[in-house]
Amino acid sequence: TLHQPWTGNTGLTLMRRAKVRAEIHNARAYDRILVNSYFSRESVLRTYGLDAHVCYLGVDTDHFVDRGLAREHFVMGVGAIITLKNIHFLINALGCVPQPRPRLVWVGNAADESYLAELMRLAQEQQVEFVPQVNISDGELIDLLNRAAAMLYAPRLEPFGYAPLEAGACGCPVITVFEGGMKETVVDGSNGLVTDPDPAVMAVALTRLLAEPALAERLGSQARRFVQERFSLPAAIDRIEAEMEAVAARHRPQESAA
């Protein structure tokens, strides 16, 4: 009997199931799985039924620095210009801010051209000045983070939220939503403001920040300290070395009793 190759939706489903089984088998072969947040830990538990260890990433605080520059009337975001970064949400939020509302400068390492065109149309409808900048240098990024009034950040189910920490290292307060890994990198009232995932609610938070320079300065200053204390490169290196030592200790031969 000749076996016909898998075709159509049935074949695709069977192939995906085989890949999932192989992936779970491979995951169970590791001594320890490291993840970048407690949100990611829960994702691993749901997907593989395995416990993972949180090992936070770090930011180079000698590179991302607070230069003490005057904050200007614009806000910014960082990330690829794709739908998962939820940039349309931020444009809608800015559309709820009273005039003269700040412009939104978005720095991305890549852009979905169709989504970018959609954002430009939405920004025009909402009377929001939207300035996309793709593949700029680190120096330009750091300069923007030192001059922006705030970073707005609302990606969907972001596993960690690295960009808010880079902003914090530059003394830039962050306004984000209570979702995904941002719940671990942005603490409401400490290094930024955390809102419900509602454009109008985020607009209220931004309006408050713009109207209270002392609040913005305090959040930015505390953001820098927050990153230095918890998310610096030395702290991240210490964490991963401790995890590696724990694995190595399990494989050392036990000394025989005297």
MARLO-458282 format. One record per residue (C-alpha): residue in one letter; x, y, z; residue number from 1. Coordinates in Angstrom, 1 decimal, padded with zeros to 4 digits. Layout:
% MARLO-458282
  code       X       Y       Z  pos
     A       X       Y       Z  NUM
...
This chain:
% MARLO-458282
  code       X       Y       Z  pos
     T   000.0   000.0   000.0    1
     L   001.3   003.4  -000.9    2
     H   001.1   006.0   001.8    3
     Q   000.0   009.4   000.6    4
     P   001.8   012.4   002.0    5
     W   000.0   014.7   004.5    6
     T  -002.0   017.3   002.6    7
     G  -004.3   020.1   003.4    8
     N  -005.4   021.2   006.9    9
     T  -005.2   017.7   008.3   10
     G  -001.6   017.3   007.3   11
     L  -000.7   020.7   008.7   12
     T  -002.4   019.9   012.0   13
     L  -000.6   016.6   012.3   14
     M   002.8   018.3   011.5   15
     R   002.1   021.0   014.2   16
     R   001.2   018.4   016.8   17
     A   004.4   016.5   016.0   18
     K   006.4   019.8   016.5   19
     V   004.7   020.5   019.8   20
     R   005.5   017.0   021.1   21
     A   009.1   017.4   020.1   22
     E   009.3   020.8   021.6   23
     I   007.9   019.6   024.9   24
     H   010.2   016.6   024.9   25
     N   013.2   018.9   024.3   26
     A   012.2   021.3   027.0   27
     R   012.0   018.5   029.6   28
     A   015.5   017.5   028.8   29
     Y   017.0   020.7   030.4   30
     D   018.2   020.9   034.0   31
     R   016.8   024.4   034.3   32
     I   014.9   026.8   032.1   33
     L   015.5   030.5   032.6   34
     V   013.0   033.2   031.6   35
     N   013.0   036.9   031.6   36
     S   010.0   037.6   033.8   37
     Y   007.3   036.0   036.0   38
     F   004.9   036.6   033.2   39
     S   007.1   034.4   031.0   40
     R   007.4   031.9   033.7   41
     E   003.6   031.5   033.7   42
     S   003.7   031.1   029.9   43
     V   006.2   028.3   030.2   44
     L   004.1   026.6   032.8   45
     R   001.0   026.8   030.7   46
     T   002.7   025.6   027.5   47
     Y   005.0   022.9   028.8   48
     G   003.8   022.2   032.3   49
     L   007.3   023.0   033.6   50
     D   008.6   025.3   036.2   51
     A   011.1   028.0   035.1   52
     H   013.4   030.3   037.0   53
     V   013.2   034.1   036.5   54
     C   016.5   035.6   035.6   55
     Y   016.0   039.3   034.8   56
     L   017.9   041.0   032.0   57
     G   020.1   044.0   032.5   58
     V   020.6   047.5   031.0   59
     D   024.0   049.1   030.4   60
     T   023.6   052.1   032.7   61
     D   027.0   053.4   031.6   62
     H   025.6   053.6   028.0   63
     F   022.0   054.6   028.8   64
     V   022.5   057.6   031.0   65
     D   020.6   060.6   032.3   66
     R   022.3   063.7   031.0   67
     G   020.1   066.1   032.9   68
     L   018.7   067.8   029.8   69
     A   015.6   069.9   029.8   70
     R   012.5   067.8   028.9   71
     E   010.7   068.9   025.8   72
     H   007.0   068.7   024.7   73
     F   007.1   065.4   023.0   74
     V   006.6   061.7   024.1   75
     M   008.2   058.7   022.5   76
     G   007.9   055.0   022.2   77
     V   010.4   052.2   021.2   78
     G   009.9   049.0   019.3   79
     A   009.3   047.5   015.9   80
     I   006.4   049.2   014.1   81
     I   004.1   046.2   014.1   82
     T   000.5   045.7   015.4   83
     L   001.7   043.9   018.6   84
     K   003.4   047.1   019.8   85
     N  -000.1   048.6   019.9   86
     I   001.0   052.0   018.6   87
     H  -002.5   052.8   017.4   88
     F  -003.6   052.6   021.0   89
     L  -001.1   055.3   021.9   90
     I  -002.2   057.5   019.1   91
     N  -005.8   057.2   020.2   92
     A  -004.6   058.1   023.8   93
     L  -002.8   061.2   022.6   94
     G  -005.9   062.1   020.6   95
     C  -007.7   062.4   024.0   96
     V  -005.0   064.8   025.4   97
     P  -006.0   068.5   025.3   98
     Q  -004.2   070.8   022.8   99
     P  -001.4   071.6   022.5  100
     R  -000.8   067.9   022.7  101
     P   002.7   066.5   022.4  102
     R   003.9   064.8   019.3  103
     L   004.7   061.1   019.4  104
     V   008.2   060.1   018.2  105
     W   008.4   056.3   017.6  106
     V   011.8   054.6   017.3  107
     G   011.7   051.2   015.6  108
     N   014.3   048.8   014.3  109
     A   011.8   047.6   011.6  110
     A   008.5   048.6   010.2  111
     D   005.5   046.9   008.7  112
     E   004.8   049.4   005.9  113
     S   001.0   048.7   005.7  114
     Y   000.7   049.2   009.5  115
     L   002.8   052.3   009.3  116
     A   000.5   053.7   006.6  117
     E  -002.5   052.9   008.8  118
     L  -000.8   054.7   011.8  119
     M  -000.2   057.8   009.7  120
     R  -003.8   057.9   008.6  121
     L  -005.0   057.5   012.2  122
     A  -002.6   060.2   013.5  123
     Q  -004.1   062.6   010.9  124
     E  -007.6   061.8   012.0  125
     Q  -006.7   062.2   015.7  126
     Q  -004.8   065.4   015.0  127
     V  -001.6   063.8   016.5  128
     E   001.8   064.5   015.1  129
     F   003.4   061.1   014.6  130
     V   007.1   060.9   013.8  131
     P   008.4   057.4   013.0  132
     Q   012.1   056.9   013.0  133
     V   013.5   053.6   011.8  134
     N   017.0   052.2   012.5  135
     I   018.5   055.3   014.1  136
     S   021.7   055.0   016.1  137
     D   021.9   054.3   019.8  138
     G   023.3   057.8   020.3  139
     E   020.2   059.3   018.7  140
     L   017.9   057.0   020.8  141
     I   019.6   058.0   024.0  142
     D   019.4   061.7   023.0  143
     L   015.6   061.3   022.5  144
     L   015.2   059.5   025.8  145
     N   017.0   062.3   027.5  146
     R   014.7   065.0   026.0  147
     A   011.3   063.3   025.9  148
     A   008.7   064.3   028.5  149
     A   007.8   060.6   028.8  150
     M   007.8   057.2   027.2  151
     L   004.4   055.7   026.3  152
     Y   004.4   051.9   026.1  153
     A   001.5   049.6   025.7  154
     P   002.5   046.4   023.7  155
     R   000.1   043.4   023.9  156
     L   001.3   040.8   026.4  157
     E   005.0   041.9   026.2  158
     P   007.0   039.2   027.9  159
     F   009.4   041.5   029.7  160
     G   009.4   045.2   028.8  161
     Y   013.0   046.1   028.2  162
     A   012.4   049.5   026.6  163
     P   010.9   051.1   029.7  164
     L   014.1   050.2   031.6  165
     E   016.3   051.9   028.9  166
     A   014.0   054.9   029.3  167
     G   014.3   054.8   033.1  168
     A   018.1   054.6   032.9  169
     C   017.9   057.9   031.0  170
     G   015.7   059.5   033.6  171
     C   012.6   059.3   031.4  172
     P   009.4   058.5   033.2  173
     V   007.2   055.8   031.6  174
     I   003.4   055.5   031.2  175
     T   002.3   052.0   030.5  176
     V  -000.6   049.6   031.0  177
     F  -001.0   046.9   033.6  178
     E  -000.2   044.0   031.3  179
     G   002.5   041.4   030.7  180
     G   006.0   042.0   031.8  181
     M   005.5   045.7   032.3  182
     K   003.9   044.8   035.6  183
     E   007.4   043.9   036.8  184
     T   009.5   046.7   035.2  185
     V   007.2   049.7   035.9  186
     V   005.9   050.4   039.4  187
     D   003.1   052.9   039.5  188
     G   004.1   056.1   041.3  189
     S   007.7   055.0   041.7  190
     N   009.4   054.9   038.3  191
     G   006.4   055.7   036.1  192
     L   002.6   055.6   035.9  193
     V   000.6   052.4   035.2  194
     T  -002.9   052.7   033.8  195
     D  -005.8   050.5   032.7  196
     P  -005.6   049.5   029.0  197
     D  -007.9   052.4   028.0  198
     P  -006.8   055.3   025.8  199
     A  -008.8   057.8   027.7  200
     V  -007.3   056.6   031.0  201
     M  -003.7   056.8   029.7  202
     A  -004.5   060.3   028.4  203
     V  -005.5   061.4   031.9  204
     A  -002.1   060.0   033.2  205
     L  -000.1   061.8   030.5  206
     T  -002.0   065.1   031.0  207
     R  -001.2   064.9   034.7  208
     L   002.5   064.2   034.1  209
     L   002.7   067.1   031.7  210
     A   001.0   069.5   034.1  211
     E   003.2   068.5   037.1  212
     P   006.9   069.0   036.3  213
     A   007.9   068.1   039.8  214
     L   006.1   064.7   039.5  215
     A   007.8   064.0   036.2  216
     E   011.2   064.9   037.6  217
     R   010.7   062.7   040.7  218
     L   009.6   059.7   038.6  219
     G   012.5   060.1   036.2  220
     S   015.0   060.4   039.0  221
     Q   013.6   057.3   040.8  222
     A   013.5   055.4   037.5  223
     R   017.2   055.8   037.1  224
     R   017.9   054.5   040.6  225
     F   015.4   051.7   040.1  226
     V   017.3   050.4   037.0  227
     Q   020.7   050.8   038.7  228
     E   019.6   048.9   041.8  229
     R   017.6   046.1   040.1  230
     F   018.3   045.9   036.4  231
     S   021.9   046.9   035.9  232
     L   024.3   044.7   033.9  233
     P   026.3   043.7   037.0  234
     A   023.0   042.7   038.7  235
     A   022.0   040.6   035.7  236
     I   025.4   038.9   035.5  237
     D   025.2   038.0   039.2  238
     R   021.8   036.5   038.6  239
     I   022.8   034.3   035.7  240
     E   026.0   033.2   037.4  241
     A   024.0   032.1   040.4  242
     E   021.7   030.1   038.2  243
     M   024.7   028.4   036.4  244
     E   026.3   027.6   039.7  245
     A   023.1   026.0   041.0  246
     V   023.0   023.7   037.9  247
     A   026.7   022.9   038.2  248
     A   026.3   022.0   041.9  249
     R   023.8   019.4   041.0  250
     H   026.3   017.6   038.7  251
     R   029.3   017.7   041.0  252
     P   030.2   014.3   042.5  253
     Q   029.3   014.0   046.1  254
     E   032.2   013.7   048.5  255
     S   032.2   010.4   050.3  256
     A   031.6   010.5   054.1  257
     A   034.8   010.2   056.2  258
